[in-house]
Amino acid sequence: MRRFSLIFSIVLLVSFSYSLSYSADHTQARVGMIGLQKQACPAATSLLVGDSNTEGLWWNYVCGNTSGGWFINGGIGGTTVKEYLDVLPQVLSQSTPSVVTVALGTNDANAARVGSPDDLAWETNYTALITALLAAGKKVTLFTIPPVEQNKPLGEGYFLTSQIQRYNAHIRLTAQQRGLALKDLYALWANTQGFAASGSTTDGVHHTRAKQVAYYYQLEDAIRTMRATLGLTCP
């Protein structure tokens, strides 16, 4: 048990790292854990696609504490859109969802990534990810990238609001063009200067407990709404 606790702690630390080096080991570990979640709850029909704020959710259901109401947490800490696109076939085969929420893009807005090949192809990669989900017959809700906070180590400066706004414009356009539901977290949470409210993050980018609860409720509403359109009601 002590060894397991140590390994679990290491996984959590890695998942909340925003190192520029892509952690392929962590990604594959998360893909494997997605499969384990499905094995534990084979009736789960909802998948959360996201990064560390998604991976860090401590709930496991959004539609009543029944097997059909549980979700598969597909959050991968530190991932970019291109990196998630690369493992999406594995994630879908491991989780077999009917409804999917997509909350990606924060890591792409890292200041050191500006002008990189992935940054230049961001819109193309994001469109490819959504196209793949729709082609697989999934019901999808898109989430804009939330704002980052000023004067914190992983806030504005480490991540760039200008990049977040650029990516969010494409997310909104994609939702409009594809007729998809949209949860505009940036519009909901940004202050008049375009940043997260003071004290709403732990380090500039990761949500406080209160903000994580607010994020959960946005996910819950999205999943419940999508399930209802498929005739899957909640208790």
C-alpha positions in Angstrom: 0.0 0.0 0.0 2.8 2.4 0.8 4.4 1.8 -2.7 1.0 2.4 -4.3 0.5 5.6 -2.4 3.9 6.8 -3.5 3.3 6.0 -7.2 -0.1 7.7 -7.0 1.4 10.8 -5.5 4.0 10.9 -8.3 1.3 10.6 -10.9 -0.6 13.5 -9.4 2.5 15.7 -9.3 3.3 14.9 -13.0 -0.3 15.5 -14.0 -0.2 19.1 -12.7 3.1 19.9 -14.2 3.3 22.4 -17.1 6.7 21.4 -18.3 7.3 22.1 -22.0 8.6 18.6 -22.4 5.7 16.3 -23.4 5.2 13.5 -20.8 4.4 10.6 -23.1 4.6 8.2 -20.1 2.0 10.2 -18.2 -0.3 10.3 -21.2 -0.1 6.6 -21.8 -0.7 6.0 -18.0 -3.8 8.2 -18.3 -5.0 6.3 -21.3 -4.7 3.1 -19.4 -6.5 4.6 -16.4 -9.4 5.6 -18.8 -9.7 2.0 -19.7 -9.7 1.0 -16.0 -12.5 3.5 -15.3 -14.6 1.9 -18.1 -13.9 -1.6 -16.7 -15.0 -0.4 -13.3 -18.2 1.2 -14.7 -19.0 -0.3 -18.1 -22.4 1.5 -18.2 -20.7 5.0 -18.2 -21.5 6.9 -21.4 -19.9 10.3 -20.8 -16.3 11.2 -21.4 -14.5 14.4 -20.3 -11.7 15.4 -22.7 -9.4 18.0 -21.0 -6.2 18.8 -19.3 -5.1 19.0 -15.6 -8.2 21.0 -14.4 -10.3 18.1 -15.8 -8.0 15.4 -14.6 -8.1 16.9 -11.1 -11.8 16.6 -10.7 -12.6 14.6 -7.6 -16.2 13.6 -8.6 -17.1 10.5 -10.6 -20.7 11.1 -11.6 -22.9 13.8 -13.0 -26.2 12.1 -13.4 -27.1 10.4 -10.2 -24.8 7.9 -8.3 -25.7 5.1 -10.6 -23.6 3.2 -13.1 -25.1 5.0 -16.1 -24.6 8.4 -14.5 -20.9 8.1 -13.9 -18.5 9.7 -16.3 -15.0 8.7 -17.7 -12.5 11.3 -16.7 -10.3 11.6 -19.8 -8.3 14.6 -18.5 -4.6 14.4 -19.3 -2.5 16.9 -17.3 -0.1 19.0 -19.4 -1.6 17.9 -22.8 -2.0 20.1 -25.9 -4.6 19.8 -28.6 -2.2 18.0 -30.9 -1.1 15.6 -28.2 -4.7 14.7 -27.4 -5.5 14.3 -31.0 -2.7 11.8 -31.3 -4.1 9.5 -28.6 -7.8 10.2 -29.2 -8.4 6.8 -31.0 -7.0 5.0 -28.0 -9.1 7.1 -25.6 -12.3 6.5 -27.6 -11.6 2.7 -27.9 -11.0 2.6 -24.1 -14.1 4.6 -23.1 -16.8 4.1 -25.8 -18.7 7.2 -24.9 -22.0 8.6 -26.3 -21.5 12.2 -25.1 -18.2 14.1 -24.8 -17.1 17.4 -23.4 -14.0 19.1 -24.8 -12.0 21.5 -22.6 -8.6 21.9 -24.2 -6.2 24.6 -25.2 -4.7 26.1 -22.1 -1.3 24.3 -22.5 -1.1 25.5 -26.1 -1.2 29.1 -24.8 2.1 28.7 -23.0 4.2 31.7 -24.0 7.1 29.4 -25.0 4.9 27.7 -27.6 4.1 30.8 -29.6 5.2 30.3 -33.2 5.8 26.6 -32.8 4.5 24.2 -35.4 1.7 23.1 -33.1 0.8 26.7 -32.4 0.7 27.6 -36.1 -1.5 24.6 -36.8 -3.7 25.0 -33.7 -6.9 25.7 -35.5 -6.3 22.8 -37.9 -5.6 20.4 -35.1 -8.6 21.5 -33.0 -10.9 21.2 -36.0 -9.4 17.7 -36.7 -10.1 16.6 -33.1 -13.8 17.8 -33.2 -14.2 16.2 -36.7 -13.0 12.9 -35.4 -15.4 12.9 -32.4 -18.3 13.8 -34.7 -17.3 11.2 -37.2 -17.3 8.6 -34.4 -21.0 9.5 -33.7 -20.4 11.4 -30.4 -22.6 14.1 -29.1 -20.1 17.0 -28.3 -20.1 20.1 -26.2 -17.2 22.5 -26.5 -15.7 24.6 -23.7 -13.7 27.7 -24.2 -10.3 28.1 -22.5 -10.8 29.8 -19.1 -8.9 32.9 -18.3 -5.6 32.9 -16.3 -4.8 35.0 -13.3 -2.3 37.8 -13.1 0.7 38.0 -10.7 1.0 34.3 -10.2 3.7 31.9 -11.4 1.6 30.0 -13.9 -0.6 33.0 -14.8 -0.4 35.8 -17.3 3.1 35.8 -18.8 3.6 32.1 -18.4 0.4 31.7 -20.4 -0.7 34.4 -22.8 -4.2 35.8 -22.8 -3.7 37.0 -26.4 -3.3 33.3 -27.3 -6.2 32.2 -25.2 -8.4 34.8 -27.0 -7.2 33.6 -30.4 -8.0 30.0 -29.7 -11.3 30.8 -28.1 -12.4 32.7 -31.2 -11.9 29.4 -33.1 -13.7 27.3 -30.5 -16.7 29.6 -30.7 -16.6 29.6 -34.5 -16.4 25.8 -34.6 -19.4 25.5 -32.3 -21.3 27.9 -34.5 -20.4 26.2 -37.8 -21.0 22.7 -36.5 -24.1 23.5 -34.5 -22.5 22.3 -31.3 -23.3 23.4 -27.7 -20.8 25.8 -26.2 -19.9 26.5 -22.6 -18.0 29.8 -22.7 -16.0 29.7 -19.6 -13.8 32.6 -20.7 -16.8 34.9 -21.1 -18.2 33.7 -17.8 -15.1 34.0 -15.7 -12.9 36.7 -17.2 -12.9 40.2 -15.5 -13.0 43.4 -17.5 -9.3 43.1 -18.2 -9.7 39.6 -19.6 -8.1 37.8 -16.6 -9.3 35.4 -14.0 -10.6 37.1 -10.8 -7.9 37.5 -8.1 -7.8 34.5 -5.9 -9.8 32.2 -8.2 -6.7 30.1 -9.0 -4.1 28.4 -6.9 -1.1 29.3 -9.2 -2.5 31.3 -12.0 -4.1 28.5 -14.0 -5.4 25.7 -11.8 -8.8 26.3 -10.2 -9.3 26.8 -6.5 -11.8 24.4 -4.9 -14.7 26.9 -5.4 -13.8 27.4 -9.1 -13.4 23.7 -9.6 -16.9 23.2 -8.2 -18.2 25.8 -10.6 -16.4 24.0 -13.4 -18.0 20.7 -12.4 -21.5 22.3 -12.5 -20.8 23.5 -16.1 -19.8 19.9 -17.0 -22.8 18.5 -15.3 -25.2 20.7 -17.2 -23.5 19.9 -20.5 -23.6 16.2 -19.9 -27.2 16.2 -18.7 -28.3 18.3 -21.7 -26.6 16.0 -24.2 -27.9 12.9 -22.5 -31.4 14.2 -22.7 -31.2 14.7 -26.4 -30.3 11.0 -26.7 -33.2 10.0 -24.5 -30.9 9.2 -21.6 -32.6 10.9 -18.6 -31.1 11.4 -15.2 -32.7 10.3 -11.9 
